[in-house]
């Protein structure tokens, strides 16, 4: 069941957090940067994984944290480097495939709850009106709480 909440996803009590990245992400903007600051080895491990595996948009890379949480890195963006070092845009198709892969991984891993932001609408540059229905379609009937952080308030815990 999806619950829309407002607050800081980094303060979520959810078992897992999912967010969007590109195949060559440097984790240097937005939520990815904040996650890198909390778990510095995640960005290093992702770079190693990406260098070895050459992931494609629509895939998911899982990072278990030392405190028992799980970070799901959804590859929603294209990998080409643009001027200024930013990654390519996300696509509705990439988000759809990544959410489908996420659902399978959540069920396989026995995740108890999930938090995710307005996926692919920041660095991914998609319109929320196009992404929100995909989240509902792929995750809406899960038997775990899914906390969808629709409004960010730094330092404020959401009412999960």
N, C-alpha and C positions, 0 to 999 in steps of 0.2 A: 504494500500500500504506500502510495506517495503522499508525503506531508510537505507542503511548502512552508519554509521557515525563513526568517531573517536573522542575520548575525554573521559571525566569523566562523567559517567552516573549519579553521584550525583549532577551534575550541569544541568541535563536535565530539560527542561521546560515542559516535558510531564506530563499529568494528572496522569499517573500511571507508576509504575516501577514493573517489574516482575523479579524474580530471583529464583534459585533452592536451596532447603534445604533438610535436611533429617528429618524423623519424630521425632528424638531426638536431633535436632540441637541446639548447644550452641551459634550460631551466633558469633563465635570466629575466623573466617578466612575469607579472601577475601571480597567480596561485602557484605556478611551477617554481617561481623564485622563493616564495614563502615556504614551500615544501622542501626545497633544497636547503634553505637555512635551518629547518628543523632536522632534516636527515641528509647531511652533506654527502654521505656515501651513495645515496640514491642516484644523484646526477652522475657521479663517476661510474657507477654500475650500469646505468642506462647507456652512457656513451660507449662503454665496453661492449655491451649487448648489441647496440646498434651497429657498431663497427664490425662485429663478428657475424651478425645475423641479417643485416640489411632489411629491417622490418618495412612492411608496406602499410599505407593507410588502411584503417579498418581493423587492425590487430590490437591486441592488448598485451602490455608487459606488466607483470606483477612484481611488486617490491614488498616483502614482509619486513616490518619494522621490529626493532629490538623489544619494544613494549607490547608486542602481540597484535598490533594493527596491521592492516594491509593497504597499500597504495596501489590502485589500478591506474596505470598510465595508458589512456586510450589514444591511439594514434589516429587523430581526426584531421590533421593537417597534411598537406603535401610537403615533400621534403626539400624542394628547391630553395636555395638561399636567394633572398631578394636583397636589393640594395639596402644597406644599413644593417644587414645581418639577420633580419627577421625571416621567419619561415613562411612558406606559402600558406594560402588560405585553406580553411577547412571546407569540406563539401557535405551536403546533406547525405550523399551516398556513403562517404567515409564515416560519418557519425552513425548512420544506420547500422553499418557493418560492425563498427566498434562496440556499439551498444548490444548488438546481438552476441558478439564474442564475450562481452562483459557478463551478460546474463548467464551464459554457459559456465563461465569461470566462477561466478558467485555461487552457483548451484554446486559446482564441483568442490569448491573450497569450503562450503558450509558457512558462509558469511552470515552473521546474525543481524547486521544492520549496515546501511550504506548512506554516505553523504556525498552529494555531488553539487557542483556549482551550475550556473547557467552555461552549460557546456558549449564550447566552440563559438561563443559570442564575443569574446574579447579578442585575443590574438588570432583566433580562427575566423573572425569577421563575418559570422553568419547572423541572420536575424533570429531572435528568440522565438518568434511566431513559427518559424520553420523547424526549430529544434525541439521545442516543448512537446509537440505531438509524437515525435520519435521516442522520447523518454517514456511517455505514457504507454506507447505501443509495446516497447521492449521490456519495461520494468514495472509497469502499473499493476500487474497481477501477481508480482512476487509475494511470497508469504512472509516477507521480512519488511521492517520499516525502511523506507527510502526517504531520506531527508534531502529535499531539493532546496538548496540555498538560492532563493530568487533575488534577495537584496543583501548586499554586503554591508556590515557595520563592524569595522575593525574593533577588536577587543571585546565584543559583545557576544556572549553565549546565546545561542538560539534556544527557543523553547521546544526542545525535541520531546 
